[in-house]
Amino acid sequence: MRQAKTHRPLVVAHRGDSWNFPENTLEAARGAIALGVDVIELDVHRSADNVAVVIHDRELARTTGQNGRIDSLTAAEIDRLDAGRWRGAAHAGAKVPRLAEVVDAAGDARLCLEFKDGDYRAPDDAARWLVDQVARFALRRRAIVNLASTEIAARVKRLDPDIRIALDFKPGAEATELVASGASLIEVEHHAVTADLVRTCGAAGLPIWAWTANEPADWDRLRAAGVAAILTDDPAGLLRHLAQVL
């Protein structure tokens, strides 16, 4: 019980400070940095000319109002998209940033980068490109790579054993399987988190990061369960809450 009262999970800004700014933009990343979060979580896709860009959806419509897919456009074409107007006129003109821009803006901030092109590319291609990006931007020590595929994770670890991987947890998955795939931690949808799951995974050396919780009751439940980190769209709210209860 004492640990539950004093335990402070890491505050992870889901898609940056997406509560106050358009998700996955430079504005959201800078907003998260200004708040002093522990980690900034962002999503990475690949343009048609193999440039890493920061956006969640493969389909462009939700956040840019354009038809088509992110991987069908060159980086120069992506530069012309407006990724802010959907959040209101005050954010119009925000761009889909390149990963290079985000890394530069983030300074020494810790990053969690979900590489999403493995959802629609061959595993070997996705793994090799990911490893190339980590090396290009010197991310081994400052970033955790989030993946949904154990197959891609295993390939990444064979190519570069020093890359830290967060694997998405799927119901029924065995902790030993996730460890064998190279996971350093696992990400679990917050409703699925229990204290038993935290203990079981912890015994296998796998801390749990819970996503995406935005309500104080859920923050308290996850903290009591012992998760290592909470991903939230409202990082300012979570920081305030932790300051009040700890």
Summary of the structure (lengths in Angstrom):
residues: 246
radius of gyration: 17.7
end to end distance: 13.5
largest distance: 54.1
contacts: 829
relative contact order: 0.15
helix: 43%
strand: 20%
